Amino acid sequence: MDYSKYEMVVGLEVHAQLLTESKLFCSDSAAFGGAPNTHISPITLAHPGTLPKMNRKAAEYAIKLGLACHCEIEKDNYFARKNYFYPDLPKGYQVSQHTAPICKGGYVSIVTDTGSRQVQLNRIHLEEDAGKLLHDQDPANSYVDYNRAGVPLVEIVSEPDIFSSEEAYAYLTELRRLVRYLGVCDGNMEEGSMRCDANISIRLKGSTTLGTKVEVKNMNSIRNVKRAIDNEVKRQVEVLESGGTLVQETRSFDAATGSSFSLRSKEEANDYRYFPEPDLAPFKFTDEFIAAIKATLPALPEELIHKYTHEYGLPEYDARVICDDKATADYFEAATQLTTHYKAAANWMLGPVKSWLNEQSKEITAFPVTPERLVALINLVDSGKVSFSIASSRILPEMITSPGDPLEIATRLNLLQDHNADNISPIIDEVLAKYPDKVAAFKGGKKGLMALFVGEVMKLSKGKADPRLTNELLAAKLKS
């Protein structure tokens, strides 16, 4: 099989559940979980005579995401009925947007090993979620849980503008980070609050004509989206190379085997028989309404990364890791308002703080040391009162378990650095006497042994000897 002569073209459809308290068209709870069929009402169940009412907060969240993705916001909106049999949607049709999506165009910036680029979006539109079929409750029947039916979704539809599974991975990672920064979705693919379908085709390299599109569903992690794309591209190449013909269809990805299987032939838009939803009035947005939402946008990852690299002088890697999570970026932002030691703050965040969080399996929101206290510790190290080693290994653990000030803790535990040459000099003499052969080697030109001597002095002084003074005294004694 000659895989190298083909290139993939991928478009992603991402459904994100909005973090509203109630559903899109009624006051039923939109919270995840709960016993089956407890977040329902006659409206969720589409009883005759019930009428939907638009959730204003859902529209605000959709606009918020659209602005963050550089979309054009559609001011004149209406909903449409998408006629399609959903066994877990009581109405028998879905209320969605068709010709007038709330957000048009836009892009999401991604970074991969090949560089940075913008993945173009087609649209972001509002619609209601379906319920959930439960196939493992009874050997002969499938049960239906309607708790999720009617939960507000945005569907983010990219253009066929993704050309590798690595780009798809980066795009979904960035999109998940974006919705979390905005607070419009928790991005939890395992719980289904963010779901992705991939439209995948291949074509000969150099061709501008799109190949036959195959949709792949049922991918519950970003990693599995990447696996599914690679698997589907391989399958399509093998079909064409063996003389077969690709058909437009919908397939389901099996994460256990890493392969997919056919579900059905793919529907076209006209199969859904869209028409304007008669039970919901059109809705309009004013410039003032959109501007008010824009004013609530937080600083987004790319903006913060630019600030940290250009204004604070951080390496791009450090900036990107800090901005990977909004809570971590918020903590770092709070710390940098109290100190200009930006690199030191980043080193603490990516070193001792991150290590503790990983060991405890906790998020930064559960870190017991406030940014103010961490900055006090950073200043204690910068002033030379304690070494970084002592601060990270002895003082920080104490701060985590008790509310004391770093200086008070260092004093109580007798950890303050010794700046008295009369105390350090005898320790240096002891170390040099212990390693006469190393001293001779140093004087013979092996200057790298200085680190050994300093380390031994620090060990004997229990970390209290001032490193700068120790180096000066060692240099003087080794010259004699």
C-alpha positions as CSV (number, residue, x, y, z in Angstrom):
1,M,0.0,0.0,0.0
2,D,1.4,3.4,-1.0
3,Y,0.1,5.6,1.8
4,S,2.5,8.5,1.0
5,K,0.8,9.6,-2.1
6,Y,-2.4,10.6,-0.3
7,E,-3.2,13.4,2.1
8,M,-6.1,13.5,4.6
9,V,-8.6,16.3,4.9
10,V,-10.6,16.5,8.1
11,G,-13.4,18.6,9.4
12,L,-14.5,18.3,13.0
13,E,-17.9,18.8,14.5
14,V,-17.7,19.4,18.3
15,H,-20.7,19.5,20.5
16,A,-20.2,21.3,23.8
17,Q,-22.8,21.3,26.6
18,L,-23.3,24.8,28.0
19,L,-22.9,25.3,31.7
20,T,-26.3,26.7,32.2
21,E,-28.4,25.8,35.3
22,S,-31.5,24.9,33.2
23,K,-32.2,23.4,29.8
24,L,-32.4,25.2,26.5
25,F,-36.2,25.5,26.4
26,C,-37.4,24.9,29.9
27,S,-36.5,25.2,33.6
28,D,-35.5,21.5,34.1
29,S,-32.0,21.1,35.6
30,A,-29.2,20.7,33.1
31,A,-26.8,19.3,35.7
32,F,-24.9,16.1,34.9
33,G,-25.9,13.0,36.7
34,G,-28.9,12.4,38.9
35,A,-31.0,9.3,38.9
36,P,-32.5,8.5,35.5
37,N,-35.4,10.6,34.5
38,T,-35.3,13.0,37.4
39,H,-34.4,16.2,35.5
40,I,-37.5,16.1,33.4
41,S,-40.9,17.8,33.0
42,P,-43.8,17.8,30.6
43,I,-41.8,20.1,28.4
44,T,-38.7,17.9,28.3
45,L,-41.1,15.0,27.5
46,A,-42.8,16.9,24.8
47,H,-46.3,16.5,26.1
48,P,-49.1,17.9,23.9
49,G,-49.8,21.5,24.6
50,T,-46.4,22.4,26.1
51,L,-44.4,25.3,24.7
52,P,-40.7,25.9,24.8
53,K,-39.1,29.2,26.0
54,M,-35.6,30.3,25.1
55,N,-32.8,30.2,27.7
56,R,-31.1,33.7,27.5
57,K,-27.9,32.5,29.3
58,A,-27.4,29.8,26.6
59,A,-27.4,32.5,23.9
60,E,-25.0,34.6,25.9
61,Y,-22.6,31.7,26.3
62,A,-22.8,30.9,22.5
63,I,-21.9,34.6,21.7
64,K,-19.1,34.5,24.3
65,L,-17.5,31.5,22.5
66,G,-18.1,33.0,19.1
67,L,-16.3,36.2,20.1
68,A,-13.4,34.3,21.5
69,C,-13.2,32.4,18.2
70,H,-13.2,35.6,16.1
71,C,-16.7,34.8,14.6
72,E,-19.2,37.2,13.1
73,I,-22.2,37.3,15.5
74,E,-25.5,36.9,13.7
75,K,-27.9,39.5,15.1
76,D,-31.1,38.0,13.6
77,N,-31.7,34.4,14.8
78,Y,-34.3,31.8,14.7
79,F,-34.5,28.1,15.5
80,A,-35.5,25.3,13.0
81,R,-36.8,21.8,13.4
82,K,-34.4,19.1,12.3
83,N,-36.6,16.1,11.5
84,Y,-34.6,13.0,12.3
85,F,-35.6,10.0,14.4
86,Y,-34.0,10.2,17.8
87,P,-35.2,7.3,20.0
88,D,-33.9,9.4,23.0
89,L,-35.5,12.7,22.0
90,P,-39.2,12.6,22.8
91,K,-40.3,15.2,20.2
92,G,-39.1,13.0,17.4
93,Y,-37.2,16.0,16.0
94,Q,-34.4,18.3,17.2
95,V,-34.6,22.0,17.7
96,S,-31.5,23.5,16.2
97,Q,-30.3,26.3,13.9
98,H,-30.0,25.8,10.2
99,T,-29.5,28.7,7.8
100,A,-28.9,31.3,10.5
101,P,-26.3,30.1,13.0
102,I,-25.6,32.4,15.9
103,C,-21.9,32.6,15.0
104,K,-20.4,32.6,11.5
105,G,-16.8,32.0,10.3
106,G,-14.0,32.6,12.8
107,Y,-10.9,30.4,13.6
108,V,-9.1,28.6,16.3
109,S,-5.3,29.1,16.5
110,I,-3.2,25.9,17.0
111,V,0.4,25.1,17.5
112,T,2.0,21.8,16.4
113,D,5.6,20.6,15.7
114,T,5.3,22.1,12.2
115,G,4.4,25.6,13.5
116,S,1.3,27.7,14.3
117,R,-1.7,28.3,12.1
118,Q,-5.4,29.1,12.2
119,V,-8.0,26.4,11.7
120,Q,-11.0,28.0,10.0
121,L,-14.5,27.6,11.4
122,N,-17.7,27.4,9.4
123,R,-20.1,28.1,12.1
124,I,-21.1,27.8,15.8
125,H,-24.8,27.1,16.3
126,L,-27.2,26.4,19.2
127,E,-29.3,23.3,19.6
128,E,-30.7,20.9,22.2
129,D,-29.1,17.7,23.3
130,A,-30.8,14.3,23.0
131,G,-31.3,11.9,25.9
132,K,-29.3,8.7,26.5
133,L,-30.0,5.1,25.7
134,L,-29.0,2.5,28.3
135,H,-28.3,-0.9,26.9
136,D,-26.9,-2.6,29.9
137,Q,-29.9,-2.4,32.3
138,D,-31.9,-5.3,30.8
139,P,-30.9,-8.2,28.6
140,A,-33.9,-7.8,26.3
141,N,-34.6,-4.1,26.3
142,S,-33.0,-0.7,26.0
143,Y,-34.0,1.9,28.5
144,V,-34.1,5.7,28.0
145,D,-32.8,8.4,30.4
146,Y,-34.2,11.8,29.4
147,N,-32.2,13.8,31.9
148,R,-29.9,15.0,29.1
149,A,-32.7,15.7,26.6
150,G,-32.9,19.5,26.0
151,V,-29.6,20.4,27.6
152,P,-28.2,23.3,25.6
153,L,-25.4,22.6,23.2
154,V,-23.2,24.6,20.9
155,E,-22.0,22.8,17.8
156,I,-18.7,24.1,16.6
157,V,-18.2,23.1,13.0
158,S,-14.8,23.5,11.4
159,E,-14.1,23.8,7.7
160,P,-12.3,20.8,6.1
161,D,-9.1,22.6,7.2
162,I,-7.3,20.0,9.3
163,F,-4.6,18.0,7.5
164,S,-3.2,15.6,10.1
165,S,-4.3,13.8,13.2
166,E,-1.7,15.9,15.1
167,E,-3.5,19.1,14.0
168,A,-6.9,17.6,15.1
169,Y,-5.4,16.8,18.5
170,A,-4.1,20.4,18.9
171,Y,-7.4,21.9,17.7
172,L,-9.5,19.9,20.2
173,T,-7.0,20.6,23.0
174,E,-7.2,24.3,22.2
175,L,-11.0,24.3,21.9
176,R,-11.4,22.5,25.2
177,R,-9.0,24.9,26.9
178,L,-11.0,27.8,25.4
179,V,-14.4,26.7,26.6
180,R,-13.0,26.1,30.1
181,Y,-11.3,29.6,30.2
182,L,-14.7,31.1,29.2
183,G,-16.6,29.0,31.7
184,V,-19.2,28.0,29.1
185,C,-18.4,24.2,29.2
186,D,-16.4,21.9,31.4
187,G,-14.9,20.2,28.4
188,N,-15.3,16.7,30.0
189,M,-15.3,14.3,27.1
190,E,-15.6,11.3,29.4
191,E,-18.9,12.5,30.8
192,G,-20.0,13.5,27.3
193,S,-20.2,17.3,27.9
194,M,-17.8,17.7,25.0
195,R,-18.2,15.3,22.1
196,C,-16.6,15.2,18.7
197,D,-17.5,13.7,15.3
198,A,-14.8,13.7,12.6
199,N,-15.5,14.0,8.8
200,I,-12.6,12.4,7.1
201,S,-11.6,12.1,3.5
202,I,-8.4,11.5,1.5
203,R,-7.2,12.8,-1.8
204,L,-4.0,12.5,-3.9
205,K,-1.4,15.0,-2.9
206,G,-1.6,18.1,-5.0
207,S,-5.3,17.6,-5.7
208,T,-7.8,20.3,-4.7
209,T,-10.9,18.2,-5.0
210,L,-12.2,16.7,-1.8
211,G,-12.6,13.0,-1.6
212,T,-15.6,11.0,-0.4
213,K,-16.4,12.0,3.2
214,V,-16.9,9.5,6.0
215,E,-18.1,10.6,9.4
216,V,-16.7,8.8,12.5
217,K,-18.5,9.0,15.8
218,N,-18.2,7.7,19.4
219,M,-14.8,9.0,20.4
220,N,-14.7,9.8,24.1
221,S,-11.2,11.4,24.4
222,I,-9.0,13.6,22.3
223,R,-6.5,10.8,22.1
224,N,-9.2,8.5,20.6
225,V,-10.1,11.2,18.0
226,K,-6.5,11.1,16.9
227,R,-6.5,7.3,16.8
228,A,-9.8,7.2,14.9
229,I,-8.6,9.6,12.2
230,D,-5.4,7.6,11.6
231,N,-7.3,4.4,11.5
232,E,-9.9,5.8,9.1
233,V,-7.3,7.3,6.7
234,K,-5.5,3.9,6.6
235,R,-8.8,2.1,5.9
236,Q,-9.7,4.6,3.1
237,V,-6.3,4.2,1.4
238,E,-6.5,0.5,1.6
239,V,-10.0,0.5,-0.1
240,L,-8.8,2.7,-2.9
241,E,-5.5,1.0,-3.4
242,S,-7.3,-2.4,-3.7
243,G,-9.5,-1.1,-6.4
244,G,-12.6,-0.4,-4.2
245,T,-14.9,2.6,-4.0
246,L,-15.5,4.7,-0.9
247,V,-19.1,5.4,0.1
248,Q,-20.3,8.3,2.2
249,E,-21.3,6.8,5.5
250,T,-21.3,7.1,9.3
251,R,-19.0,4.8,11.2
252,S,-18.5,4.2,14.9
253,F,-15.0,4.0,16.5
254,D,-14.2,1.1,18.8
255,A,-11.6,2.3,21.2
256,A,-10.8,-1.3,22.4
257,T,-9.8,-2.5,19.0
258,G,-8.7,0.9,17.5
259,S,-11.0,0.2,14.5
260,S,-14.4,1.4,13.2
261,F,-17.5,-0.2,11.8
262,S,-20.3,1.1,9.6
263,L,-23.5,2.4,11.2
264,R,-25.5,3.8,8.3
265,S,-25.3,5.6,5.1
266,K,-24.8,9.3,5.6
267,E,-27.8,11.6,5.5
268,E,-27.7,14.8,3.5
269,A,-29.0,18.1,4.8
270,N,-32.2,17.9,2.8
271,D,-33.0,14.5,4.4
272,Y,-33.6,16.4,7.6
273,R,-36.4,18.5,6.1
274,Y,-35.5,21.7,8.1
275,F,-38.2,24.3,8.6
276,P,-38.5,27.2,11.0
277,E,-39.6,26.2,14.5
278,P,-43.2,27.5,14.8
279,D,-43.2,27.4,18.6
280,L,-40.3,29.7,19.1
281,A,-40.2,33.4,18.1
282,P,-37.1,34.7,16.2
283,F,-34.7,36.5,18.5
284,K,-32.4,39.5,17.9
285,F,-29.3,40.8,19.5
286,T,-28.4,44.5,19.7
287,D,-24.9,45.9,19.3
288,E,-25.0,46.9,23.0
289,F,-25.9,43.4,24.1
290,I,-23.0,41.9,22.2
291,A,-20.6,44.6,23.5
292,A,-21.7,43.9,27.0
293,I,-20.8,40.2,26.6
294,K,-17.5,41.1,24.9
295,A,-16.6,43.1,28.0
296,T,-16.9,40.0,30.2
297,L,-14.4,38.0,28.2
298,P,-11.4,37.0,30.4
299,A,-7.8,37.2,29.1
300,L,-7.5,34.2,26.8
301,P,-4.5,31.8,26.5
302,E,-2.9,33.3,23.5
303,E,-3.1,36.8,25.0
304,L,-1.6,35.6,28.2
305,I,1.2,33.6,26.5
306,H,2.2,36.7,24.5
307,K,2.2,38.7,27.8
308,Y,4.3,36.2,29.7
309,T,6.9,35.7,26.9
310,H,7.2,39.3,25.7
311,E,6.6,41.3,28.9
312,Y,7.7,38.8,31.6
313,G,10.5,37.2,29.6
314,L,9.4,33.6,30.2
315,P,10.3,30.8,27.8
316,E,7.3,29.9,25.6
317,Y,7.2,26.4,27.0
318,D,6.8,27.8,30.5
319,A,4.1,30.2,29.4
320,R,2.1,27.5,27.6
321,V,2.2,25.1,30.5
322,I,1.1,27.8,32.9
323,C,-1.8,28.8,30.6
324,D,-2.9,25.2,29.9
325,D,-5.3,25.5,32.8
326,K,-7.2,28.7,33.7
327,A,-7.0,28.1,37.4
328,T,-3.2,27.8,37.2
329,A,-3.0,30.9,35.0
330,D,-5.2,32.8,37.5
331,Y,-2.9,31.7,40.4
332,F,0.2,32.8,38.5
333,E,-1.4,36.0,37.5
334,A,-2.2,36.8,41.1
335,A,1.4,36.0,42.1
336,T,2.9,38.3,39.4
337,Q,0.8,41.2,40.7
338,L,2.9,41.0,43.9
339,T,6.4,40.4,42.6
340,T,8.5,41.1,39.6
341,H,10.5,37.9,40.0
342,Y,8.4,36.4,37.1
343,K,10.8,33.6,36.2
344,A,11.2,32.6,39.9
345,A,7.4,32.5,40.2
346,A,7.1,30.3,37.1
347,N,9.9,28.0,38.4
348,W,8.0,27.5,41.6
349,M,4.7,26.9,39.8
350,L,6.2,24.3,37.4
351,G,8.5,22.8,40.0
352,P,7.6,22.3,43.7
353,V,4.0,23.4,43.4
354,K,3.2,21.2,40.4
355,S,5.1,18.2,42.0
356,W,2.9,18.5,45.1
357,L,-0.3,18.7,43.1
358,N,0.7,15.7,41.1
359,E,1.6,13.7,44.2
360,Q,-1.7,14.6,45.8
361,S,-3.8,14.2,42.6
362,K,-5.2,17.7,43.2
363,E,-5.9,20.8,41.2
364,I,-4.3,24.2,41.8
365,T,-7.6,25.3,43.4
366,A,-7.0,22.9,46.2
367,F,-3.4,24.2,46.9
368,P,-3.4,25.4,50.5
369,V,-0.7,28.1,50.0
370,T,-2.1,31.4,48.7
371,P,-0.3,33.3,46.0
372,E,0.6,35.9,48.6
373,R,2.3,33.4,50.8
374,L,4.2,31.8,47.9
375,V,5.5,35.2,46.9
376,A,6.7,35.8,50.4
377,L,8.6,32.5,50.1
378,I,10.1,33.6,46.7
379,N,11.2,36.9,48.3
380,L,12.7,35.0,51.2
381,V,14.9,33.1,48.7
382,D,15.7,36.2,46.7
383,S,16.9,38.1,49.8
384,G,19.4,35.3,50.5
385,K,17.8,34.4,53.9
386,V,17.2,30.8,52.7
387,S,18.3,28.7,49.8
388,F,15.9,27.4,47.1
389,S,16.6,23.9,48.2
390,I,15.7,24.6,51.8
391,A,12.7,26.6,50.8
392,S,11.2,23.9,48.6
393,S,12.1,20.9,50.7
394,R,11.6,22.2,54.2
395,I,9.6,25.4,54.3
396,L,7.0,24.8,51.6
397,P,5.8,21.5,53.1
398,E,5.5,23.3,56.5
399,M,3.5,26.1,54.8
400,I,1.2,23.5,53.3
401,T,0.3,22.1,56.6
402,S,0.3,25.2,58.8
403,P,-0.7,28.9,58.2
404,G,2.7,30.4,59.3
405,D,4.6,33.1,57.5
406,P,7.7,31.7,55.6
407,L,10.1,33.8,57.6
408,E,8.5,32.8,60.9
409,I,8.7,29.1,59.8
410,A,12.4,29.4,58.7
411,T,13.3,31.1,62.0
412,R,11.4,28.5,64.1
413,L,13.0,25.6,62.3
414,N,16.4,27.2,62.4
415,L,16.7,27.2,58.6
416,L,17.9,30.8,58.0
417,Q,21.2,30.9,56.0
418,D,24.4,31.6,57.8
419,H,26.3,34.6,56.5
420,N,29.0,34.5,59.1
421,A,32.4,33.6,57.6
422,D,33.7,32.5,61.0
423,N,31.0,29.8,61.1
424,I,31.4,28.6,57.6
425,S,35.3,28.6,57.4
426,P,35.8,25.6,59.8
427,I,33.3,23.6,57.8
428,I,35.2,24.3,54.6
429,D,38.5,23.3,56.3
430,E,36.9,20.0,57.3
431,V,35.7,19.3,53.8
432,L,39.1,20.1,52.2
433,A,40.8,17.9,54.8
434,K,38.5,15.0,53.9
435,Y,39.3,15.1,50.2
436,P,43.1,15.9,49.8
437,D,43.2,14.0,46.4
438,K,40.3,16.1,45.1
439,V,42.0,19.3,46.3
440,A,45.1,18.3,44.4
441,A,43.1,17.5,41.3
442,F,41.3,20.9,41.5
443,K,44.6,22.7,41.7
444,G,45.7,20.6,38.8
445,G,43.0,22.1,36.6
446,K,39.8,20.2,37.4
447,K,37.8,23.2,38.3
448,G,34.5,21.3,38.1
449,L,35.2,19.8,41.5
450,M,34.2,23.1,43.0
451,A,30.6,21.9,42.9
452,L,31.6,18.8,45.0
453,F,33.2,21.0,47.7
454,V,30.2,23.4,47.8
455,G,27.8,20.4,48.0
456,E,29.7,18.9,50.9
457,V,29.8,22.2,52.8
458,M,26.0,22.6,52.3
459,K,25.5,19.0,53.6
460,L,27.6,19.5,56.7
461,S,25.9,22.9,57.4
462,K,22.5,21.3,56.8
463,G,21.9,23.7,54.0
464,K,22.4,26.9,56.1
465,A,25.7,28.1,54.7
466,D,25.4,31.0,52.3
467,P,26.3,29.6,48.9
468,R,27.8,32.8,47.6
469,L,30.0,33.3,50.6
470,T,30.9,29.5,50.6
471,N,32.1,29.8,47.0
472,E,34.2,32.9,47.8
473,L,35.8,31.3,50.9
474,L,36.4,28.0,49.0
475,A,38.1,29.9,46.1
476,A,40.3,31.8,48.5
477,K,41.4,28.6,50.4
478,L,42.0,26.6,47.2
479,K,44.4,29.3,45.9
480,S,46.6,29.1,49.0
